[in-house]
Each structure stands twice: as structure tokens, then as C-alpha cells.
Amino acid sequence: MRQGILALAVAGGVALAGCSGGGDGAERATGDSGEKRDSAPMPAPALPNGGTGAAPPGGQGDDERREFAPDHLSTFALDVDTASYGFARRTLAEGRLPDPSTVRPEEFVNSFRQDYPRPDGDGFSVSVDGARTDDDGWSLVRVGLATRGEPAETERPPAALTFVIDVSGSMAEPGRLDLVKQSLDLMTDRLRPDDSVALVTFSDTAETVLPMTRLGDGEGRGEGTAGGAEDVGGRTRVHRAVAELEPSRSTNLEAGITTGYDTAARGRKEGATNRVVLLSDALANTGETSADGILDRISDARREHGITLFGVGVGSDYGDALMERLADKGDGHTTYVSNEAEARQVFCEQLPAHIELRARDAKAQVAFDPETVEQFRLIGYDNREVADDDFRDDSVDGGEIGPGHTVTALYAVRTRPGADGRLATASVRWLDPDSRAPREESGRIGTADLGGSLGEADAGLQVTAVAAYFADALRTAAPPGGHVDRDLPEPNATTPNPASRAPATPIPAAPSFAELSERAHALPTRTKQVRELTSSIDQAARLTAG
């Protein structure tokens, strides 16, 4: 399976420097804060027409490709994955357009943290804003959700992390297992003494090479004893186990995850954050190879024990679809690293800082007023759709969100001529990570809030719009005689529903790549991430130029 080429392009033998302390390393898209329209909790409106889901009078009717929603509700599970954007940047840098099936607009949008207001406790703040586009009647509406930042290092609960490490033959390529080993060593030194680590390896079979081990055990006791037997600390035991990892044979991902969750359940720490961290190129070729089939085998540990999955992809060939679905269905998220800086950020900053959860099974529902809204379309989140009736069904999976995260959903909205009044109400529902008690928060926006043009909007909204237009353009791009990276298998059990990835009608007022490049260069904020976004758009413009 060659779904996406997510690289870990680091030359073999390059040693990583020590982890820097503090922060999660993510740059904000802007220093400006979006205005919070309404912070009072409001329940999401009931379904129209007695809950039938039929379109309201004058609303958008059903469409076999569902380019626009058929009623006034839009419901989806939250997602903080960003792998698709990084994959696209790397592919463009190599002179190729990414295959449209690997472009997930929400992951482009969510690659840029926003300065949304933060709540005081667990859960979310809700911000809603928008601006008019150049297409008459059409606007972009941004729903922004944010969690409180990570606690001081001494305040978070201890972590119990089970690393499931792919040691199959494909991991022998430079920049795969070698960088994984270096990164694990660095992260082990960064974790606290009361954190615990277990190591599971898999190739054609799986093995627990280190049971759950508290890192502070044995610290300060020295390397030798009177009897000559070695008595080493927990960190040393982890480092030694990592040093012995060697690649071999095929990839039985099912065996790795099953053994990993079994090890995590046996070593589960009460009061700690228990998580499985999968490090793999996700090129499963032995045993069960579908995400659903694999996760069915560990459902008890996953749901009853609250063990979440964090997937880290490596390698020049990468099973993007399988890893994404594993993370979505495993109550977690996925990322990948393609160079030394990204490896440092993921293992030394993101993972240690985001061990704690702020919300479980988080879902959003946006209700558009049919009196003012004629059509709307959620940009992205194709694989995260939730039935409207399931918004308050807490048995339905949502997204697991950690501290300091921002989640952005962007909508194309067509207002009715002369419309005035309430435009939309955005609600988010989640379970408290400790008590599992449900909570909700809402915000709203009116037509008066769409008075300005996109070029005059909040800097964060402008960055969001450029990222979304970029993803939308890549979904339909075709170079004149150039190459699109489409070395993909036929759809099967390991790939998402192809219909969910079909290119949709472009976002209204969509610019060409050349015009998008001009907009990117004119953005009012020039962080490192925005400069990288601009560079990638320039590369796409060159590849598609006539």
C-alpha cells in the first residue's frame, strides 16, 4: 500500500541534539485574537421537519455527491491531525503534485494554530467569525475551538506510554528505524521520573521487549551491587532496549497493535494517562491489514481502559490511509516526521506536553438559520462526518483533544439576498476526560458579522482561507504534462471509501494558483509556518503553469 509518501528524510548517522524545554513548538498563524461572538452555553437546535433530515423550504436539496449540506445542520467529530499538509509540502518540494485522495483540507487548516480565546478549565471555548468573498452572496465562516494550554510540568498526571515499534525489513531504510531510535532516546530523557514506558516490537510477529517500566526506578543507586549483579535505573533499561532494536522480515501490524494494547492494559497505571504510540511506515502485508479488523481485536482495552492511540508515520513509502483510520477509530490522532526538526517537535515537545487530555469524544454541530442561509458547505472533514442525530449520543466516537489545541472548521456559506439576523450557532460537545460527564459550549454569528471583505479580515482567518483554498485547488489540480503522484492501489479494506475523497465543487471565489500565490505573499502575518505555506503554493503554481 502506497497511499501518500510521508517521508522521514534524514540522512543516516545524523545525531539529534538534546530536546529543548517547554512549549509545543507550534507557531501561531497570527497574533490577533478572533472575537468571541457569544460564549453562553446554547443547546444545538433540534432537527428540522420533525427530525427527518429533509431540507427546509428553499434550502439546498440532496445531491448524490453531497457537495452542499441538504439541511441546516452540519455535524462532525473533531480532528487535530496535520499529516496531509506535511505530506503535500514534501511532495511539492520533490517536484510532484500530491494525489488528490491524500489531500485532507481540515489538516491543512489545522496546521496553523490560532489565537482563539482559551477556556479556564477543561473543554473548549467557541469563536465564530467570517468575511465576504469576491463571489456575490458567498462568505467564509470560521468556527474556532480551543482548549486550555498544557499545565506546568509538575501539574500534569504521570504518563504510561507503550511504544509499538515497527522493526520490519522496510524500516531498515535510512531515516526510519534509526531516527525512531534516536528520537525515543531523546524523549526518554525528557520524560519525568514518575512516567512509565513499555516497548513492543513487531515484524512478522510481535514481542514485548520491555514491560511497563517506571523511569525513576533505581535512579541514584549506581550501576553495580556488592554481588556484582547489575542494578540499573528505569531510563537505562529503556535506552538499552532501544539500542537493541534491529529490522527484520515482514510487517504484521495487527500483531504489533494487539500485543501493544495487551501490554498497555497489563501495565495500566491508575490516575495516569495511558497511551499507545505506534511508530511505523504502516505498510501492513501480513495478518489482518484493515484498520477496522485490527481495532476490533483490541476494542476492550481501547474503550474500557481509555487507552488512546497516537500514530507517528515514518518512511518514504507510507500507508497514509491505514494510519489515519487507525488513529481516527483508535480515539487518537496521527502525525509524521520528515526531518530532524519535526522529529524533535513530535517526540520532545508535542508528545510530552500533550500527554494529558482536555476532552474525550468531542463533536461539533453547526446549525445554520434557513431564514438567512441558502447554501453551505463544510470544507474538509470528509472522513469525520457524524449523523446529526448522534451529536448528543455519547456512545458515538468523537475526537480526543489535548491541552493547548485549536480546532478550526471553515464553511462556504451563501446568504439569502437581503438576509438579516442570526446566521449560525456552533456547538461543541465533549466528555470530561476524568468523570466522562458530558458538557457543551456554543457560540453564534449573525449576518452583520460578515460586513467586511476577506482581504480586510482577521489575519488568522486570512491564513485559514489561504490554506483551505490551497487544499481545494490541489484536489482538482492537473499539471500540463507534469506528474501527479498517483502510485496507489485499487480501493480495498485498508483504504477509506473512495467516494469520500472525490473532488468536490471548488470553494466559491476560488483563486488560481497564481492568484493564491499573490494572496499568500500579501498575508499580514509572516511566521515561519506562513512562509512555508507560501513557498508550497509557489511550487504548486510552477507545476501547474501552462
Number of C-alpha atoms within 10 A of each C-alpha: 19 18 24 27 24 28 23 27 18 20 14 13 11 12 13 15 12 14 16 12 10 14 16 18 16 14 14 18 24 23 14 15 14 22 14 17 17 18 13 11 14 16 16 21 16 12 16 15 10 8 10 10 16 17 18 17 11 12 18 21 15 14 10 5 12 14 17 19 18 20 25 24 26 22 23 25 23 28 26 22 23 21 25 27 24 19 23 27 21 19 21 22 14 10 16 20 26 25 23 23 21 22 25 26 26 28 24 26 27 22 25 24 21 27 18 24 20 20 15 11 11 20 28 29 26 28 26 27 23 28 23 23 20 14 12 12 16 22 25 26 25 23 23 25 29 25 26 20 21 22 14 9 13 8 8 16 15 22 23 27 27 31 27 28 28 33 27 25 16 22 25 15 14 17 24 28 28 22 25 24 19 21 23 19 22 19 20 22 17 17 21 17 16 15 21 28 23 23 24 24 28 27 25 22 18 23 16 19 15 19 17 24 22 21 22 17 17 15 15 9 11 11 14 11 11 6 6 8 9 11 15 17 19 21 23 20 17 25 17 12 15 19 14 9 17 16 18 16 14 20 28 24 33 26 21 26 27 20 21 29 29 18 24 28 22 12 19 24 17 10 11 18 20 25 26 26 23 27 22 29 34 29 24 23 15 15 14 15 19 20 24 16 14 19 21 12 15 18 16 15 20 23 12 9 14 18 24 24 26 22 26 24 27 28 27 19 19 24 23 28 20 24 28 25 21 27 23 26 20 25 21 28 25 24 24 27 28 21 15 19 13 16 23 22 20 20 23 28 22 17 16 22 23 20 21 22 20 26 25 28 23 28 28 27 24 25 20 24 20 23 17 20 25 23 22 26 20 22 24 24 20 17 17 16 16 20 14 19 14 14 25 18 12 18 9 14 21 28 25 26 29 25 20 18 20 26 25 25 25 25 21 22 26 20 22 16 11 8 15 14 13 18 23 22 24 29 26 29 28 29 22 18 20 12 7 13 11 17 17 20 22 26 25 24 24 19 18 12 17 19 12 15 14 19 17 12 18 21 21 25 28 24 24 26 22 25 27 26 25 27 26 24 24 24 24 14 20 17 16 10 9 13 15 18 18 16 12 12 10 9 10 10 13 22 20 17 13 11 10 15 17 14 17 16 14 15 20 19 14 19 18 15 23 16 12 21 22 15 18 25 17 13 18 18 20 15 14 13 17 23 15 13 23 24 18 20 28 19 21 27 19 15 22 18 13 8
